[in-house]
Amino acid sequence: MTIAEQVAVRTYPPFSLYNLIEGTFKPKPGQRLCILIDLEDPRDVVDFKFLENPDLSIQRNAYQHFYRGLHEGGVLAQLQLTGGDFLAYQITGGSNLDLPDLVIASDGRELSFERDIYPHYDIILCISTYSATAPLTASAKHHGFRGATLHGLNQVILTTGLAVDYDEVSYLGEKLRLGMTRADWVEIDFECLGAKYTLHLDLNQQEAQKSHGLCRGDEPDVANLPAGEIYYVPTSAHGQFPMKYEDGTLGLMHVAGGRVHKAELLAGNPDTVTAHNAKLASDPVTGELGELGFGTQVLPVSGKDIQDEKILGTIHVATGRSDHLGGHLTPDKFAEAKNATHDDILFAPHKTPEINVSQARMHRDGRVEVLIESFEPSPYLTGLIAA
């Protein structure tokens, strides 16, 4: 069956906050937990004033399904955890940008991430507009907490991607990881507007990593939920790949030495490409390819990349910050702090119908293995899962 056919017949258990927290963290009695959201004005968290704004669906989901679940649903007591505080910081405006230090609690207290949050909470759940995985991962390593980032949370994600058994996700992910680790390179063939392009990514036989939704034990760590991908930090890259900008413009990225050096207009608004080229010229590391990822789960499309990049058959690359994945590109290496983002570029039928991944292949152990063809997993990948 195709991925779409598998999704059509799959059923999911009801979302359980207890199962999610217990399964992800295996928390110990007495550990302290908090929930973070982002707001244009973080003071709107006081007395939950932000709930008056119908546009803040992510933050509303954080309150309704997580905060109320902890307190009114009894999950905090069932897991013998403490805290359960609901906190807000000012929205950063970009994926994985460093967080401002000021935090406002729902009871009106003004707090500091460095002084009051990171050192005093064992588990931090961040349910936000923009991903905070990179800054929270860096802070977790320094302060020793564990956490999860759930940016873009919507109803589809709640009832599917967060309702799965992450022990099973981890088990299947490990099968794929073992069959993809220590690869020499991956090449991706694209088709866009009648033309063909190829991106070559060097991996230098590194150990493939997996996002699997488990963040257990005493080691500091931050899970990205929903989870389910195999990923690498490329050591270099060259070639070309088409990209769809947020406004629908299609551009061709020219890659050499591991970085996008120039964008070329294929269709749409030329000003969009001009602005991108200006950014690449003024801050060249913004074009560095810092991730190559493959989805591992059978999930429905949610409309949010946090889940959709985890769907088996999809592929994504990312530009920018990579330190949270084990890469070398940290915020201090950008010319401007506002540019220190980690931006996923997802290729999937619903997201980029103008762009087809006709084939993705891997060179490993002296052989070339096809991984994906037209957004469907290859017999090689399905064989790894079935083994």
Residue pairs with C-beta under 8 A, 6 or more apart in sequence:
1 9
2 376
3 298
3 311
3 312
3 313
3 375
3 376
3 377
6 298
7 298
7 299
7 300
10 298
12 159
12 160
12 163
12 164
13 163
14 159
14 163
15 65
15 158
15 159
15 162
15 163
16 163
17 65
17 66
17 69
17 70
17 73
17 75
18 75
18 78
18 79
20 162
20 225
21 27
21 33
21 75
21 79
21 123
22 79
23 165
23 166
23 167
23 213
23 214
24 148
24 166
24 213
24 214
24 215
24 216
24 223
24 225
25 123
25 146
25 148
25 215
25 216
26 216
26 217
27 33
27 79
27 81
27 122
27 123
29 79
29 80
29 81
30 80
30 81
30 82
31 81
31 82
31 122
31 123
32 81
32 82
32 83
32 120
32 121
32 122
32 123
33 70
33 76
33 81
33 82
33 83
33 84
33 121
33 122
33 123
33 124
33 125
34 83
34 84
34 85
34 86
34 87
34 117
34 121
34 123
34 124
34 125
35 62
35 66
35 67
35 70
35 84
35 85
35 86
35 87
35 125
35 126
35 127
36 87
36 88
36 89
36 103
36 124
36 125
36 126
36 127
36 128
36 132
37 45
37 50
37 58
37 59
37 62
37 63
37 86
37 87
37 88
37 126
37 127
37 128
38 59
38 88
38 89
38 90
38 91
38 92
38 128
38 129
38 130
38 132
39 45
39 50
39 56
39 59
39 88
39 89
39 90
39 91
40 90
40 91
41 90
42 88
42 89
42 90
42 102
42 103
42 104
43 88
43 104
44 50
44 53
44 88
45 86
45 87
45 88
45 104
45 105
45 106
46 104
46 105
46 106
46 107
46 108
47 106
47 108
48 63
48 86
48 106
50 56
50 59
50 60
50 88
51 60
51 63
57 154
58 127
58 128
58 129
58 151
58 152
58 153
58 154
59 127
61 127
61 153
61 154
61 155
61 158
62 86
62 127
62 153
63 86
65 158
66 125
66 127
67 84
67 86
69 75
70 76
70 81
70 84
71 84
76 82
76 83
76 84
81 123
83 121
85 105
85 106
86 105
86 106
87 103
87 104
87 105
87 106
87 111
87 117
88 103
88 104
88 106
89 99
89 100
89 102
89 103
89 104
89 113
90 100
90 102
91 128
91 129
91 130
92 98
92 99
92 100
92 130
92 132
93 130
93 338
94 130
94 338
94 341
95 130
95 131
95 341
95 342
95 343
95 344
96 130
96 131
96 132
96 133
96 134
96 135
96 320
96 321
96 324
96 340
96 341
96 342
97 130
97 135
97 337
97 338
97 340
97 341
98 135
98 331
98 337
98 340
99 113
99 132
99 135
99 136
100 113
101 112
101 113
101 114
102 110
102 111
102 112
102 113
103 110
103 111
103 112
103 113
103 116
103 117
104 110
104 111
105 111
111 117
113 139
117 124
118 124
118 139
118 140
118 142
118 143
118 145
119 143
121 145
122 145
122 146
123 145
123 146
123 147
124 136
124 145
124 146
124 147
124 148
125 147
125 148
125 150
126 132
126 136
126 147
126 148
126 149
126 150
126 151
127 150
127 151
127 153
128 149
128 150
128 151
129 151
129 152
130 151
131 149
131 151
131 224
131 306
131 342
132 149
132 151
133 149
133 222
133 224
133 324
133 342
134 321
134 323
134 324
134 342
136 147
136 149
136 222
137 221
137 222
137 323
137 324
138 323
138 324
139 145
140 146
140 147
140 220
140 221
140 222
141 220
143 220
144 220
145 220
146 215
146 220
146 221
146 222
147 215
147 221
147 222
147 223
148 215
148 222
148 223
148 224
148 225
149 222
149 223
149 224
149 225
150 157
150 162
150 225
150 306
151 304
151 306
152 302
152 304
152 305
152 306
152 307
153 304
154 302
154 303
154 304
156 300
156 301
156 302
156 303
156 304
156 307
157 226
157 302
157 304
157 306
157 307
160 226
160 299
160 300
160 302
160 307
161 225
161 226
161 228
161 297
161 299
161 302
161 307
161 310
162 225
162 226
164 226
164 297
166 212
166 213
166 214
166 227
167 214
169 212
169 213
169 227
169 228
169 296
169 297
170 210
170 212
170 213
170 214
172 296
172 385
173 210
173 211
173 212
173 228
173 229
173 230
173 296
174 210
174 212
175 384
175 385
175 387
176 210
176 230
176 294
176 296
176 381
176 384
176 385
177 208
177 209
177 210
177 230
178 384
179 380
179 381
179 384
180 208
180 230
180 294
180 362
180 364
180 371
181 206
181 207
181 208
182 205
182 206
182 207
182 208
182 364
182 365
183 203
183 205
183 208
183 232
183 362
183 363
183 364
184 202
184 203
184 204
184 205
184 363
184 364
185 200
185 201
185 202
185 203
185 362
185 363
186 200
186 201
186 203
186 232
186 292
186 360
186 361
186 362
186 363
186 371
187 198
187 199
187 200
187 201
187 239
187 360
187 361
187 363
188 198
188 199
188 201
188 241
188 315
188 357
188 359
188 360
189 196
189 197
189 198
189 357
189 358
189 359
189 360
190 196
190 197
190 198
190 199
190 241
190 242
190 347
190 355
190 356
190 357
190 358
191 355
191 356
191 358
192 242
192 250
192 252
192 266
192 354
192 355
192 356
193 242
193 250
193 266
193 267
193 354
196 358
197 239
197 240
197 241
197 242
197 252
198 239
198 240
199 237
199 238
199 239
199 240
199 241
199 255
199 317
200 237
200 238
200 239
201 232
201 234
201 236
201 237
201 289
201 292
201 317
202 234
202 235
202 236
202 237
202 258
203 232
203 234
203 235
203 292
204 235
206 232
206 233
206 235
208 230
208 231
208 232
209 230
209 231
209 232
209 325
209 326
210 229
210 230
210 231
210 296
211 223
211 224
211 227
211 228
211 229
211 231
211 310
212 227
212 228
213 223
213 225
213 226
213 227
213 228
214 223
214 227
215 221
215 222
215 223
222 324
224 306
225 306
226 297
226 299
226 306
226 307
226 310
227 310
228 295
228 296
228 297
228 299
228 310
229 293
229 294
229 295
229 296
229 309
229 310
230 293
230 294
230 296
231 291
231 292
231 293
231 294
231 325
232 291
232 292
232 293
233 290
233 291
233 292
233 322
233 325
233 326
233 327
234 258
234 289
234 290
234 291
234 292
235 258
236 257
236 258
237 255
237 257
237 258
237 259
237 289
238 255
238 256
238 257
239 255
240 252
240 253
240 254
240 255
241 252
241 253
241 255
241 317
242 250
242 251
242 252
242 253
242 266
242 354
242 355
243 250
243 251
243 252
243 253
243 263
243 345
244 250
244 351
244 352
244 354
244 355
245 251
245 268
245 272
245 273
245 276
247 268
247 269
247 272
248 268
249 265
249 267
249 268
249 269
249 272
249 273
250 265
250 266
250 267
250 268
250 354
250 355
251 263
251 264
251 265
251 266
251 268
251 272
251 273
251 276
252 263
252 264
252 265
252 266
253 260
253 262
253 263
253 264
253 287
254 260
254 261
254 262
254 263
254 264
255 261
255 289
258 288
258 289
259 284
259 285
259 287
259 288
259 289
260 280
260 287
260 288
260 289
260 319
261 280
261 284
261 287
262 277
262 280
263 273
263 276
263 277
263 280
264 273
265 273
267 354
279 286
279 339
280 286
280 287
282 335
282 336
283 334
283 335
283 336
283 339
285 320
285 329
285 333
285 334
285 335
286 319
286 320
286 334
286 339
286 341
287 319
288 319
288 320
288 322
288 329
289 317
289 318
289 319
290 318
290 319
290 320
290 321
290 322
290 325
290 327
290 329
290 342
291 316
291 317
291 318
291 322
291 325
291 327
291 342
291 344
292 315
292 316
292 317
293 309
293 315
293 316
293 317
293 318
293 344
294 314
294 315
294 360
294 371
294 372
295 309
295 310
295 311
295 312
295 313
295 314
295 315
296 310
296 312
297 310
297 311
297 312
298 311
298 312
299 307
299 308
299 310
299 311
301 308
301 311
301 348
301 350
302 308
305 316
305 344
305 346
305 351
308 314
308 346
308 348
308 350
308 351
309 316
309 344
309 346
309 348
311 348
312 377
312 381
313 348
313 372
313 375
313 376
313 377
314 346
314 347
314 348
314 375
315 347
315 357
315 360
315 372
316 344
316 345
316 346
316 347
317 344
317 345
318 342
318 343
318 344
318 345
319 342
319 343
319 345
320 329
320 339
320 340
320 341
320 342
320 343
321 327
321 329
321 330
321 331
321 334
321 340
321 341
321 342
322 328
322 329
322 342
323 329
323 330
323 331
324 342
331 337
331 340
334 340
346 352
347 355
347 357
347 375
348 375
349 375
356 374
356 375
357 372
357 374
357 375
358 373
358 374
359 370
359 372
359 373
360 370
360 371
360 372
360 373
361 368
361 369
361 370
361 371
362 368
362 369
362 371
369 378
369 380
370 378
370 379
370 380
371 377
371 378
371 380
371 381
372 378
372 381
